[in-house]
Amino acid sequence: MNVERRSFLETVTLVFGAVSALLAEQGTNPPKFPPSLRGAEPEPLPKPDPRIVLKANQKELRKDVERLAELAEELKKEMEKTDSTEILSVSLVRKAEEIEKLAKHVKTLARG
């Protein structure tokens, strides 16, 4: 069960308990828990077929991998121009960060 759903159910349970206690103090019958909140866990959603997910992501994956290759080539050219004994340029660092971010995105898409 995800955290949001569990948190929601815990909150509903606390509120329901507080209302029941107040009604009991007033002498009225407290309401019964609805069957849906009596600890019944919802059925987990079936996992999608990874092949279907990869096929859906294929166009974006190809575009991102193409951009990744372009950025890597640009980084290589810029690095060849830079003297390694000097401080690296800001654009070089930003390009490396962009490559890292894009690579992580590609990895996520590839996993499905």
Secondary structure, 3 states (H helix, E strand, C coil): CCHHHHHHHHHHHHHHHHHHHHHHHCCCCCCCCCHHHCCCCCCCCCCCCHHHHHHHHHHHHHHHHHHHHHHHHHHHHHHHHCCCCCCCCHHHHHHHHHHHHHHHHHHHHHHC
